[in-house]
């Protein structure tokens, strides 16, 4: 079963403002689905985004 995060859960997890998460969704940097009035993000899509912005030395 797939797990879905809300923008609030993502902001708490990443310690960033909800507005920043929404901006990333608007810019299509994070794939999200709109359900009613809120966005949800698949766990795999969030992991893909985090992998794409990972800083490596």
mmCIF file of the N, C-alpha and C atoms, coordinates in Angstrom:
data_MODEL
# 
_entry.id   MODEL 
# 
loop_
_atom_site.group_PDB 
_atom_site.id 
_atom_site.type_symbol 
_atom_site.label_atom_id 
_atom_site.label_alt_id 
_atom_site.label_comp_id 
_atom_site.label_asym_id 
_atom_site.label_entity_id 
_atom_site.label_seq_id 
_atom_site.pdbx_PDB_ins_code 
_atom_site.Cartn_x 
_atom_site.Cartn_y 
_atom_site.Cartn_z 
_atom_site.occupancy 
_atom_site.B_iso_or_equiv 
_atom_site.pdbx_formal_charge 
_atom_site.auth_seq_id 
_atom_site.auth_comp_id 
_atom_site.auth_asym_id 
_atom_site.auth_atom_id 
_atom_site.pdbx_PDB_model_num 
ATOM 1   N N  . UNK A 1 1  ? 0.833   -1.185 0.000   1.00 0.00 ? 1  UNK A N  1 
ATOM 2   C CA . UNK A 1 1  ? 0.000   0.000  0.000   1.00 0.00 ? 1  UNK A CA 1 
ATOM 3   C C  . UNK A 1 1  ? 0.879   1.250  0.000   1.00 0.00 ? 1  UNK A C  1 
ATOM 4   N N  . UNK A 1 2  ? 0.528   2.207  -0.826  1.00 0.00 ? 2  UNK A N  1 
ATOM 5   C CA . UNK A 1 2  ? 1.304   3.436  -0.918  1.00 0.00 ? 2  UNK A CA 1 
ATOM 6   C C  . UNK A 1 2  ? 0.900   4.414  0.180   1.00 0.00 ? 2  UNK A C  1 
ATOM 7   N N  . UNK A 1 3  ? 1.876   5.176  0.650   1.00 0.00 ? 3  UNK A N  1 
ATOM 8   C CA . UNK A 1 3  ? 1.604   6.193  1.656   1.00 0.00 ? 3  UNK A CA 1 
ATOM 9   C C  . UNK A 1 3  ? 1.641   7.558  0.987   1.00 0.00 ? 3  UNK A C  1 
ATOM 10  N N  . UNK A 1 4  ? 0.730   8.435  1.379   1.00 0.00 ? 4  UNK A N  1 
ATOM 11  C CA . UNK A 1 4  ? 0.654   9.787  0.849   1.00 0.00 ? 4  UNK A CA 1 
ATOM 12  C C  . UNK A 1 4  ? 0.879   10.782 1.978   1.00 0.00 ? 4  UNK A C  1 
ATOM 13  N N  . UNK A 1 5  ? 1.657   11.825 1.690   1.00 0.00 ? 5  UNK A N  1 
ATOM 14  C CA . UNK A 1 5  ? 1.918   12.896 2.647   1.00 0.00 ? 5  UNK A CA 1 
ATOM 15  C C  . UNK A 1 5  ? 1.101   14.125 2.275   1.00 0.00 ? 5  UNK A C  1 
ATOM 16  N N  . UNK A 1 6  ? 0.659   14.868 3.274   1.00 0.00 ? 6  UNK A N  1 
ATOM 17  C CA . UNK A 1 6  ? 0.056   16.178 3.025   1.00 0.00 ? 6  UNK A CA 1 
ATOM 18  C C  . UNK A 1 6  ? 1.186   17.210 3.014   1.00 0.00 ? 6  UNK A C  1 
ATOM 19  N N  . UNK A 1 7  ? 0.879   18.410 2.551   1.00 0.00 ? 7  UNK A N  1 
ATOM 20  C CA . UNK A 1 7  ? 1.904   19.457 2.551   1.00 0.00 ? 7  UNK A CA 1 
ATOM 21  C C  . UNK A 1 7  ? 2.346   19.779 3.980   1.00 0.00 ? 7  UNK A C  1 
ATOM 22  N N  . UNK A 1 8  ? 1.426   19.693 4.923   1.00 0.00 ? 8  UNK A N  1 
ATOM 23  C CA . UNK A 1 8  ? 1.777   19.961 6.324   1.00 0.00 ? 8  UNK A CA 1 
ATOM 24  C C  . UNK A 1 8  ? 2.759   18.912 6.846   1.00 0.00 ? 8  UNK A C  1 
ATOM 25  N N  . UNK A 1 9  ? 2.515   17.641 6.533   1.00 0.00 ? 9  UNK A N  1 
ATOM 26  C CA . UNK A 1 9  ? 3.421   16.575 6.975   1.00 0.00 ? 9  UNK A CA 1 
ATOM 27  C C  . UNK A 1 9  ? 4.807   16.748 6.356   1.00 0.00 ? 9  UNK A C  1 
ATOM 28  N N  . UNK A 1 10 ? 4.848   17.118 5.086   1.00 0.00 ? 10 UNK A N  1 
ATOM 29  C CA . UNK A 1 10 ? 6.141   17.317 4.416   1.00 0.00 ? 10 UNK A CA 1 
ATOM 30  C C  . UNK A 1 10 ? 6.887   18.486 5.044   1.00 0.00 ? 10 UNK A C  1 
ATOM 31  N N  . UNK A 1 11 ? 6.174   19.570 5.334   1.00 0.00 ? 11 UNK A N  1 
ATOM 32  C CA . UNK A 1 11 ? 6.842   20.728 5.927   1.00 0.00 ? 11 UNK A CA 1 
ATOM 33  C C  . UNK A 1 11 ? 7.404   20.397 7.308   1.00 0.00 ? 11 UNK A C  1 
ATOM 34  N N  . UNK A 1 12 ? 6.696   19.588 8.080   1.00 0.00 ? 12 UNK A N  1 
ATOM 35  C CA . UNK A 1 12 ? 7.213   19.173 9.390   1.00 0.00 ? 12 UNK A CA 1 
ATOM 36  C C  . UNK A 1 12 ? 8.407   18.237 9.234   1.00 0.00 ? 12 UNK A C  1 
ATOM 37  N N  . UNK A 1 13 ? 8.328   17.344 8.276   1.00 0.00 ? 13 UNK A N  1 
ATOM 38  C CA . UNK A 1 13 ? 9.403   16.384 8.039   1.00 0.00 ? 13 UNK A CA 1 
ATOM 39  C C  . UNK A 1 13 ? 10.688  17.074 7.582   1.00 0.00 ? 13 UNK A C  1 
ATOM 40  N N  . UNK A 1 14 ? 10.551  18.039 6.669   1.00 0.00 ? 14 UNK A N  1 
ATOM 41  C CA . UNK A 1 14 ? 11.716  18.724 6.101   1.00 0.00 ? 14 UNK A CA 1 
ATOM 42  C C  . UNK A 1 14 ? 12.078  20.010 6.832   1.00 0.00 ? 14 UNK A C  1 
ATOM 43  N N  . UNK A 1 15 ? 11.254  20.370 7.823   1.00 0.00 ? 15 UNK A N  1 
ATOM 44  C CA . UNK A 1 15 ? 11.474  21.598 8.602   1.00 0.00 ? 15 UNK A CA 1 
ATOM 45  C C  . UNK A 1 15 ? 11.547  22.823 7.695   1.00 0.00 ? 15 UNK A C  1 
ATOM 46  N N  . UNK A 1 16 ? 10.583  22.920 6.790   1.00 0.00 ? 16 UNK A N  1 
ATOM 47  C CA . UNK A 1 16 ? 10.466  24.068 5.893   1.00 0.00 ? 16 UNK A CA 1 
ATOM 48  C C  . UNK A 1 16 ? 9.029   24.580 5.946   1.00 0.00 ? 16 UNK A C  1 
ATOM 49  N N  . UNK A 1 17 ? 8.814   25.838 5.590   1.00 0.00 ? 17 UNK A N  1 
ATOM 50  C CA . UNK A 1 17 ? 7.446   26.375 5.612   1.00 0.00 ? 17 UNK A CA 1 
ATOM 51  C C  . UNK A 1 17 ? 6.534   25.684 4.592   1.00 0.00 ? 17 UNK A C  1 
ATOM 52  N N  . UNK A 1 18 ? 5.265   25.606 4.919   1.00 0.00 ? 18 UNK A N  1 
ATOM 53  C CA . UNK A 1 18 ? 4.282   25.008 4.010   1.00 0.00 ? 18 UNK A CA 1 
ATOM 54  C C  . UNK A 1 18 ? 4.262   25.771 2.690   1.00 0.00 ? 18 UNK A C  1 
ATOM 55  N N  . UNK A 1 19 ? 4.431   27.099 2.747   1.00 0.00 ? 19 UNK A N  1 
ATOM 56  C CA . UNK A 1 19 ? 4.421   27.907 1.530   1.00 0.00 ? 19 UNK A CA 1 
ATOM 57  C C  . UNK A 1 19 ? 5.522   27.468 0.568   1.00 0.00 ? 19 UNK A C  1 
ATOM 58  N N  . UNK A 1 20 ? 6.680   27.084 1.099   1.00 0.00 ? 20 UNK A N  1 
ATOM 59  C CA . UNK A 1 20 ? 7.779   26.617 0.254   1.00 0.00 ? 20 UNK A CA 1 
ATOM 60  C C  . UNK A 1 20 ? 7.408   25.298 -0.427  1.00 0.00 ? 20 UNK A C  1 
ATOM 61  N N  . UNK A 1 21 ? 6.763   24.406 0.302   1.00 0.00 ? 21 UNK A N  1 
ATOM 62  C CA . UNK A 1 21 ? 6.332   23.127 -0.276  1.00 0.00 ? 21 UNK A CA 1 
ATOM 63  C C  . UNK A 1 21 ? 5.322   23.385 -1.387  1.00 0.00 ? 21 UNK A C  1 
ATOM 64  N N  . UNK A 1 22 ? 4.373   24.283 -1.134  1.00 0.00 ? 22 UNK A N  1 
ATOM 65  C CA . UNK A 1 22 ? 3.379   24.617 -2.167  1.00 0.00 ? 22 UNK A CA 1 
ATOM 66  C C  . UNK A 1 22 ? 4.041   25.227 -3.393  1.00 0.00 ? 22 UNK A C  1 
ATOM 67  N N  . UNK A 1 23 ? 5.054   26.051 -3.181  1.00 0.00 ? 23 UNK A N  1 
ATOM 68  C CA . UNK A 1 23 ? 5.791   26.654 -4.302  1.00 0.00 ? 23 UNK A CA 1 
ATOM 69  C C  . UNK A 1 23 ? 6.466   25.565 -5.131  1.00 0.00 ? 23 UNK A C  1 
ATOM 70  N N  . UNK A 1 24 ? 7.065   24.594 -4.472  1.00 0.00 ? 24 UNK A N  1 
ATOM 71  C CA . UNK A 1 24 ? 7.723   23.497 -5.182  1.00 0.00 ? 24 UNK A CA 1 
ATOM 72  C C  . UNK A 1 24 ? 6.705   22.696 -5.994  1.00 0.00 ? 24 UNK A C  1 
ATOM 73  N N  . UNK A 1 25 ? 5.507   22.548 -5.472  1.00 0.00 ? 25 UNK A N  1 
ATOM 74  C CA . UNK A 1 25 ? 4.439   21.845 -6.194  1.00 0.00 ? 25 UNK A CA 1 
ATOM 75  C C  . UNK A 1 25 ? 3.998   22.671 -7.400  1.00 0.00 ? 25 UNK A C  1 
ATOM 76  N N  . UNK A 1 26 ? 3.808   23.991 -7.202  1.00 0.00 ? 26 UNK A N  1 
ATOM 77  C CA . UNK A 1 26 ? 3.408   24.860 -8.319  1.00 0.00 ? 26 UNK A CA 1 
ATOM 78  C C  . UNK A 1 26 ? 4.440   24.844 -9.436  1.00 0.00 ? 26 UNK A C  1 
ATOM 79  N N  . UNK A 1 27 ? 5.726   24.793 -9.072  1.00 0.00 ? 27 UNK A N  1 
ATOM 80  C CA . UNK A 1 27 ? 6.810   24.776 -10.055 1.00 0.00 ? 27 UNK A CA 1 
ATOM 81  C C  . UNK A 1 27 ? 7.032   23.379 -10.627 1.00 0.00 ? 27 UNK A C  1 
ATOM 82  N N  . UNK A 1 28 ? 6.211   22.428 -10.187 1.00 0.00 ? 28 UNK A N  1 
ATOM 83  C CA . UNK A 1 28 ? 6.262   21.034 -10.642 1.00 0.00 ? 28 UNK A CA 1 
ATOM 84  C C  . UNK A 1 28 ? 7.603   20.364 -10.327 1.00 0.00 ? 28 UNK A C  1 
ATOM 85  N N  . UNK A 1 29 ? 8.242   20.808 -9.250  1.00 0.00 ? 29 UNK A N  1 
ATOM 86  C CA . UNK A 1 29 ? 9.467   20.157 -8.794  1.00 0.00 ? 29 UNK A CA 1 
ATOM 87  C C  . UNK A 1 29 ? 9.126   18.960 -7.916  1.00 0.00 ? 29 UNK A C  1 
ATOM 88  N N  . UNK A 1 30 ? 7.938   19.008 -7.296  1.00 0.00 ? 30 UNK A N  1 
ATOM 89  C CA . UNK A 1 30 ? 7.400   17.883 -6.535  1.00 0.00 ? 30 UNK A CA 1 
ATOM 90  C C  . UNK A 1 30 ? 6.078   17.505 -7.193  1.00 0.00 ? 30 UNK A C  1 
ATOM 91  N N  . UNK A 1 31 ? 5.911   16.237 -7.513  1.00 0.00 ? 31 UNK A N  1 
ATOM 92  C CA . UNK A 1 31 ? 4.674   15.761 -8.127  1.00 0.00 ? 31 UNK A CA 1 
ATOM 93  C C  . UNK A 1 31 ? 3.626   15.600 -7.031  1.00 0.00 ? 31 UNK A C  1 
ATOM 94  N N  . UNK A 1 32 ? 2.473   16.236 -7.230  1.00 0.00 ? 32 UNK A N  1 
ATOM 95  C CA . UNK A 1 32 ? 1.414   16.187 -6.217  1.00 0.00 ? 32 UNK A CA 1 
ATOM 96  C C  . UNK A 1 32 ? 0.060   16.013 -6.886  1.00 0.00 ? 32 UNK A C  1 
ATOM 97  N N  . UNK A 1 33 ? -0.893  15.569 -6.090  1.00 0.00 ? 33 UNK A N  1 
ATOM 98  C CA . UNK A 1 33 ? -2.270  15.376 -6.539  1.00 0.00 ? 33 UNK A CA 1 
ATOM 99  C C  . UNK A 1 33 ? -3.162  16.250 -5.677  1.00 0.00 ? 33 UNK A C  1 
ATOM 100 N N  . UNK A 1 34 ? -4.102  16.940 -6.308  1.00 0.00 ? 34 UNK A N  1 
ATOM 101 C CA . UNK A 1 34 ? -5.012  17.785 -5.548  1.00 0.00 ? 34 UNK A CA 1 
ATOM 102 C C  . UNK A 1 34 ? -6.262  16.986 -5.217  1.00 0.00 ? 34 UNK A C  1 
ATOM 103 N N  . UNK A 1 35 ? -6.527  16.860 -3.936  1.00 0.00 ? 35 UNK A N  1 
ATOM 104 C CA . UNK A 1 35 ? -7.706  16.146 -3.454  1.00 0.00 ? 35 UNK A CA 1 
ATOM 105 C C  . UNK A 1 35 ? -8.510  17.153 -2.645  1.00 0.00 ? 35 UNK A C  1 
ATOM 106 N N  . UNK A 1 36 ? -9.645  17.545 -3.194  1.00 0.00 ? 36 UNK A N  1 
ATOM 107 C CA . UNK A 1 36 ? -10.424 18.588 -2.533  1.00 0.00 ? 36 UNK A CA 1 
ATOM 108 C C  . UNK A 1 36 ? -9.651  19.890 -2.567  1.00 0.00 ? 36 UNK A C  1 
ATOM 109 N N  . UNK A 1 37 ? -9.356  20.416 -1.389  1.00 0.00 ? 37 UNK A N  1 
ATOM 110 C CA . UNK A 1 37 ? -8.625  21.685 -1.298  1.00 0.00 ? 37 UNK A CA 1 
ATOM 111 C C  . UNK A 1 37 ? -7.170  21.504 -0.904  1.00 0.00 ? 37 UNK A C  1 
ATOM 112 N N  . UNK A 1 38 ? -6.713  20.270 -0.787  1.00 0.00 ? 38 UNK A N  1 
ATOM 113 C CA . UNK A 1 38 ? -5.322  20.080 -0.373  1.00 0.00 ? 38 UNK A CA 1 
ATOM 114 C C  . UNK A 1 38 ? -4.565  19.190 -1.341  1.00 0.00 ? 38 UNK A C  1 
ATOM 115 N N  . UNK A 1 39 ? -3.253  19.322 -1.289  1.00 0.00 ? 39 UNK A N  1 
ATOM 116 C CA . UNK A 1 39 ? -2.376  18.510 -2.119  1.00 0.00 ? 39 UNK A CA 1 
ATOM 117 C C  . UNK A 1 39 ? -1.866  17.330 -1.310  1.00 0.00 ? 39 UNK A C  1 
ATOM 118 N N  . UNK A 1 40 ? -1.702  16.195 -1.989  1.00 0.00 ? 40 UNK A N  1 
ATOM 119 C CA . UNK A 1 40 ? -1.059  15.043 -1.374  1.00 0.00 ? 40 UNK A CA 1 
ATOM 120 C C  . UNK A 1 40 ? 0.064   14.590 -2.296  1.00 0.00 ? 40 UNK A C  1 
ATOM 121 N N  . UNK A 1 41 ? 1.099   14.015 -1.698  1.00 0.00 ? 41 UNK A N  1 
ATOM 122 C CA . UNK A 1 41 ? 2.292   13.601 -2.429  1.00 0.00 ? 41 UNK A CA 1 
ATOM 123 C C  . UNK A 1 41 ? 2.594   12.154 -2.074  1.00 0.00 ? 41 UNK A C  1 
ATOM 124 N N  . UNK A 1 42 ? 2.804   11.332 -3.099  1.00 0.00 ? 42 UNK A N  1 
ATOM 125 C CA . UNK A 1 42 ? 3.186   9.941  -2.851  1.00 0.00 ? 42 UNK A CA 1 
ATOM 126 C C  . UNK A 1 42 ? 4.558   9.901  -2.194  1.00 0.00 ? 42 UNK A C  1 
ATOM 127 N N  . UNK A 1 43 ? 4.748   8.925  -1.339  1.00 0.00 ? 43 UNK A N  1 
ATOM 128 C CA . UNK A 1 43 ? 6.036   8.762  -0.664  1.00 0.00 ? 43 UNK A CA 1 
ATOM 129 C C  . UNK A 1 43 ? 7.159   8.603  -1.684  1.00 0.00 ? 43 UNK A C  1 
ATOM 130 N N  . UNK A 1 44 ? 6.930   7.820  -2.733  1.00 0.00 ? 44 UNK A N  1 
ATOM 131 C CA . UNK A 1 44 ? 7.955   7.596  -3.755  1.00 0.00 ? 44 UNK A CA 1 
ATOM 132 C C  . UNK A 1 44 ? 8.291   8.894  -4.499  1.00 0.00 ? 44 UNK A C  1 
ATOM 133 N N  . UNK A 1 45 ? 7.282   9.718  -4.785  1.00 0.00 ? 45 UNK A N  1 
ATOM 134 C CA . UNK A 1 45 ? 7.528   10.995 -5.466  1.00 0.00 ? 45 UNK A CA 1 
ATOM 135 C C  . UNK A 1 45 ? 8.337   11.937 -4.583  1.00 0.00 ? 45 UNK A C  1 
ATOM 136 N N  . UNK A 1 46 ? 8.059   11.941 -3.287  1.00 0.00 ? 46 UNK A N  1 
ATOM 137 C CA . UNK A 1 46 ? 8.841   12.765 -2.364  1.00 0.00 ? 46 UNK A CA 1 
ATOM 138 C C  . UNK A 1 46 ? 10.282  12.267 -2.305  1.00 0.00 ? 46 UNK A C  1 
ATOM 139 N N  . UNK A 1 47 ? 10.464  10.951 -2.238  1.00 0.00 ? 47 UNK A N  1 
ATOM 140 C CA . UNK A 1 47 ? 11.818  10.388 -2.231  1.00 0.00 ? 47 UNK A CA 1 
ATOM 141 C C  . UNK A 1 47 ? 12.563  10.722 -3.514  1.00 0.00 ? 47 UNK A C  1 
ATOM 142 N N  . UNK A 1 48 ? 11.875  10.682 -4.653  1.00 0.00 ? 48 UNK A N  1 
ATOM 143 C CA . UNK A 1 48 ? 12.506  11.036 -5.928  1.00 0.00 ? 48 UNK A CA 1 
ATOM 144 C C  . UNK A 1 48 ? 12.973  12.487 -5.918  1.00 0.00 ? 48 UNK A C  1 
ATOM 145 N N  . UNK A 1 49 ? 12.141  13.379 -5.392  1.00 0.00 ? 49 UNK A N  1 
ATOM 146 C CA . UNK A 1 49 ? 12.526  14.789 -5.303  1.00 0.00 ? 49 UNK A CA 1 
ATOM 147 C C  . UNK A 1 49 ? 13.747  14.947 -4.396  1.00 0.00 ? 49 UNK A C  1 
ATOM 148 N N  . UNK A 1 50 ? 13.718  14.302 -3.237  1.00 0.00 ? 50 UNK A N  1 
ATOM 149 C CA . UNK A 1 50 ? 14.835  14.419 -2.300  1.00 0.00 ? 50 UNK A CA 1 
ATOM 150 C C  . UNK A 1 50 ? 16.122  13.860 -2.899  1.00 0.00 ? 50 UNK A C  1 
ATOM 151 N N  . UNK A 1 51 ? 16.021  12.786 -3.653  1.00 0.00 ? 51 UNK A N  1 
ATOM 152 C CA . UNK A 1 51 ? 17.199  12.233 -4.324  1.00 0.00 ? 51 UNK A CA 1 
ATOM 153 C C  . UNK A 1 51 ? 17.752  13.204 -5.360  1.00 0.00 ? 51 UNK A C  1 
ATOM 154 N N  . UNK A 1 52 ? 16.869  13.936 -6.025  1.00 0.00 ? 52 UNK A N  1 
ATOM 155 C CA . UNK A 1 52 ? 17.312  14.851 -7.080  1.00 0.00 ? 52 UNK A CA 1 
ATOM 156 C C  . UNK A 1 52 ? 18.010  16.090 -6.523  1.00 0.00 ? 52 UNK A C  1 
ATOM 157 N N  . UNK A 1 53 ? 17.731  16.449 -5.280  1.00 0.00 ? 53 UNK A N  1 
ATOM 158 C CA . UNK A 1 53 ? 18.347  17.647 -4.703  1.00 0.00 ? 53 UNK A CA 1 
ATOM 159 C C  . UNK A 1 53 ? 19.411  17.315 -3.659  1.00 0.00 ? 53 UNK A C  1 
ATOM 160 N N  . UNK A 1 54 ? 19.734  16.063 -3.541  1.00 0.00 ? 54 UNK A N  1 
ATOM 161 C CA . UNK A 1 54 ? 20.723  15.639 -2.544  1.00 0.00 ? 54 UNK A CA 1 
ATOM 162 C C  . UNK A 1 54 ? 22.082  16.249 -2.872  1.00 0.00 ? 54 UNK A C  1 
ATOM 163 N N  . UNK A 1 55 ? 22.744  16.744 -1.856  1.00 0.00 ? 55 UNK A N  1 
ATOM 164 C CA . UNK A 1 55 ? 24.076  17.318 -2.010  1.00 0.00 ? 55 UNK A CA 1 
ATOM 165 C C  . UNK A 1 55 ? 25.106  16.234 -1.739  1.00 0.00 ? 55 UNK A C  1 
ATOM 166 N N  . UNK A 1 56 ? 25.980  16.041 -2.681  1.00 0.00 ? 56 UNK A N  1 
ATOM 167 C CA . UNK A 1 56 ? 27.040  15.052 -2.501  1.00 0.00 ? 56 UNK A CA 1 
ATOM 168 C C  . UNK A 1 56 ? 28.381  15.736 -2.649  1.00 0.00 ? 56 UNK A C  1 
ATOM 169 N N  . UNK A 1 57 ? 29.324  15.329 -1.841  1.00 0.00 ? 57 UNK A N  1 
ATOM 170 C CA . UNK A 1 57 ? 30.676  15.896 -1.911  1.00 0.00 ? 57 UNK A CA 1 
ATOM 171 C C  . UNK A 1 57 ? 31.546  15.042 -2.773  1.00 0.00 ? 57 UNK A C  1 
# 
